[in-house]
């Protein structure tokens, strides 16, 4: 591994819940018995299809079990190899897809407690996002308050495709609680699949679903800004995970232009949307939707007009690069260090950085 990776913070890795049985010890008796009696086998609906090639690099797969379902695999394949100081666990499990909100809360609590016992307690380099039942903000607030007592939880995890635009006041209790605890809100690619993942209906293929995620991030970012979330909660940071980032300059140019013409409709948006994004929003690096040459990539970096927006991530175990090529070539050493070390530590105050 190249020396600049030493001391980095990996802001997006995905430990897999190996089976429903792994969560049963962390459930209250009622929900334990409910899961067993109903024969619920798994809640993997919002994660990558397990056998899709993009879901796990060949050299990170272990025959006979889910990819990234063992802390020992993560230690060997990622933490030791990369020399990371920290890696933030973002488990993608079907908590948000459940229509029974009480069951969703029970699964969220079980996933979080499983993370603590089976992952955080076994390696001091691991940190985690708080899985919440975002379909029930009151229960989500309870879970944030419960988990925030453990400083190893550094973020609140939400999905980009849910029941409604994320700027709606329905979700504001979640943002208020996250801001009070100094926790960023991480919005990750994924869906509850209660509604189509594209604005024109259901796609036929996973390829279309995967591609549509970046469109959803644009819609949700516009919603957060226009609904006034960052005006109401100015200290809140939002991290867009697996969103890509090369779409951001043109999106902000268009949003700034529209805002200038229609800002009388949203008088609480006191600054240019681009200024709000550069202050309150961050994006993880992988998967990189970059142009093919270093010169073109650096042009995009210049168009971002900030060296503080991007956070290093491998998106382990998903297959977005081979070998150790998690960072794109051609970045200046100064920008590379910001992405690898400085920006993550400034974003996640619980890692001990300075904003």
N, C-alpha and C positions, 0 to 999 in steps of 0.2 A: 504494500500500500504506500502511495506517495506520502511524503512527510506532511504536506499541508492538511491532510485529513486528521492528523493526530490532534486530539482535544476538541473535535467537532461535536456538534449536537445534531443527532438524527431526529428530525421532528415528525416523522411518520413511519412507524413500522406496525405490522399487523399480526400479532399473535392470534392463533386460531383456537377457538374452543374445540377440543378434540372430540367431544361427544356430549350429548345431553346428560349423561351420567356424571360428567365432570362437574356440572353445576348443581346437581341434586343435593350434595352436602351443604350447600350455601343457601338453600331455600327454606323458608318456614315450613312447618309440617303440612299445613293445608296445601300449599302449592307443590311441595314435593309429592304428596299423594295424588294431586290433580294431574300432574305431568305423567306419573306412572300409570294411573288408571285410564287416562285418555290415550295412552300410547304415543305421546308426542316424541318424535325421534330427533328432530333438529330444527333450528331456526336460522338457516344459512341463506335466507332469501335475499338479503341485501348485499351479500358479499360476492366476490368474483366466483364464477362457476369453478368448482374445485379442479376439474380436469381440463379446463381451457389452458392452452400453452401460456398465455399472458399471466395466468394466476400464480405461477411459480417457476422460477428459473430451474432448468434441469439439474444443475449442480446443487440446488437448494432443496430438492425434493428427496424425501426418504420413503422408500417403499413400505407400504403397510400402514401409513398414518398420514394425516393431513399435514400439508406443508406448514411449517412454523407453529406446530402444536407442542413443541418441546422447548423449554428454556435452554436446554443444553445445545440444541441446534442453533438457536439465536446467538448464544455466547460464542460458539465456534465459527459460524458462518458470517456473523455480522460484527458483534461487539469487539471481539479480539482482533479480527482482521482489519476493521476500520480504525481501531484505536479511539472510538468515540468516548467522550466523557459521559454523555447521556444519550438515551434513545427513548422516545415517547411512544408508548403503546396505544394504538387506536384499534381496538377490536371491532370488527364489522360483524355484527350478529343481529338477528331479526327482531330485536326488542321493539323497534319503532314500527314494525309491520303489524303488530298485534292489535286487534280491534278492542279486545278486553284490556282497558287501561290498567286495571289492578294487576292483571297478569304481566303486562308490560313492565310495571314498576317492580314486580317480584323478580322478573328476569334481569332487569337492569341492576338491581341490588346484588343478585347472585353473580353476574358477570364481574361487577366491581370487586366483590369480596374474593372471587376466584383469582382475579388479577393480583390482588394484594398478596394472597397466600402463595399462589403458585408461580408468580413472576416477580413482583417487587421485593418480596422477602428473600428471594433467592439470588438477586444480583443488585448491588447498590447502584449500578449504572442505569437501571431501568426506572422510568417515570411513566405516568399514565394519564389518559383523559378519562373524565367521568362519563360513563354511559348513562343516558337519561331516557325516560319515556317521554319524548318530546310531544307526543300526542296528548299529554296531560300535564300542563305547566305546573299545576299545584304539586303534583307528585314529583315532577322534575326538580322543583325547588327543594323539596324535602331531601331528595337524594344528593343534590349538590351540597346542601348544608351538612349532611351526614359525612360525605366523603371529603369535603374540604378540610376537615380536621386533620387529615393525613397530608402532610406537605408534599408527599410524593405524587399526589394528584395535582397536575399543573394546568389543566384545561378542561373545558366542558365540550362534549362531543355531540354534534348534531349532523343530520344528513341534508344534502342540498335539495333533494326531491322529497317533499312531504305532503301535508294536507293543504297548505296555503302558502303564499309568499311570506318569507321569514321576517319581513319588516312589520307585519301586522301586530297590533297591540296584544293579541292573544299570547304572543311569545315574550312580551316585555318583562314579565316576572322572572323569566330565565335570565335575561340580560341584566336586570337589576341585581340579581343574586350573584351572578358571575362577576360583575363589576365590584360589588361589595367585598368579595373574597379576593379580588385581584387576579381573577382567572380569565384568560382569553377564551373566546368561544371558537372552537374549531368546527368549521363546516366542511364535511367530507363528501366526496362523490358517493352516491348511493341513493336508494329510494325505498320508500315503504310500499311502493307499487299499488297504492290505492287509486292513483291517477296515472294517465299516460306519462311517459318520460319525455315526450316531445310535445310541442305546442300544437301539433296537427294530428295527434292520435297515437295509437300503439304501433311501434315498429315491428317488423318481421324478424329481425336478426339482432343478436347481441352486439354485433359491430355497430349498428345504428344506435343502440342503447348507450354503448360506451362513448360514442362520438357526441351524443346529445348532452352529456354531462356538462360540457363547457358552456353550452347555451343556458343550462339551468343556473350555473354560477353567475352568468351575466344578469339574468333576471333577478336572482336573489340579491345581488349586490345593488342593483338599482332600487329594489324594494327597501333594503336596509337604509339607504341614503334618503330616498324620497319620503318614506314614512317617518323619518326623523329619529331613528334609533341612536345615531351618533350625536345628535343634538341633546337628546334626553340623557344619554349615558356617554359623556365625552371621554371618560377614561377607559371605555371598553375597547379592547382589541379583538378583531375577528381575523381568523386565519383560514384561508381557503386552501383546502388540501386535495391534491390530485385534480386541480382545476386547469392546469396549464397556466401560462402567463403571457404568451406572445399576443393574445387577443386583447390584453388590457389597454395598451395605448390607444388603439382605434376606438375601443369602447368608451374610454374616458373623453376622447375628443368629441365623440358624438353626444355623450351625456352632458358634457359642459355646454355644448352648443344649444341643446334642447332646453337645458336649465335656464340659460340666459333668456330664451324666448318665453318660457312658461313659469318662471320662478314665482310669479304672483300666485300660482296655484299651491306652491309649497313654501310659504314665507318662512317656515322654521329652518329651512336649509340656508344657513347664513353664509356659506362659503362655496366655492366651486367644488363640484363633486370630486374632481381630481385632487384637490387639496385635502378633502376629507379622507379619501382613500390612502393618500401618502402618510397621513397621520394615524389612521385607525385600522388599516387593513394590511395583512401580510399574506404571502402565498408560498406554498412549499414548492420545492424545485422539481421533483419527479412526479409524474412523467414529463420530461422536457419536450415541449412542442416547438423545438427550435429550428430555424433554417439551417441549411447544410454546411455553411462555412462560418468560421470564427468571425470574419468581418461582418457578415450579416447579423450574427448573434449580438455582437457588440453594438450594432446600430439599434437593435431592439432594446438593449440595456440602456442606451442613451435616451431612447424614446420614453422609457419608464420614468425618467427625470428624478430618480431617487436610487441610491444604493442600499436602502434600508428595507426594501419590499420583500426580498426573497429569503427564504429559510431553507437550509440544507435538509434534504430528505433522501432516503434510498427507496422508500416505498417497499421495503422488504416484506414478503418474499416475491413480490410481483416482478415480472420480467420486463423491465424497461431498458436495461443495458446489460452488457456482458462484462465479466471480470470485475475490475474495480473502477470502471468508467462512469461513476455516478455524477461527477462534475463535468460540465462541458469544457472543451478545450478553448484556449484563447482568451480567457478572462485574466484581467490584471491580478497580481498577487493581493493587492489591497481589496479588490472586490471579492475575490475568492475567500479571503479571511472573513469579510463581513458576512457572506452567505453561510459559511461553515460554522462560525463561532459567535461573532459579535451580534448579529441580528437575532439569532435564536435566544441568546441570553438576555437581550434587551426586551424581547417579546414575552418571555416566560420568566417573570420576576422570581418565581420559586426556585429557579435554577441558580440564583445568586448573582445575576447580571444587573446592569444598570440601564434603565430606559433612557 
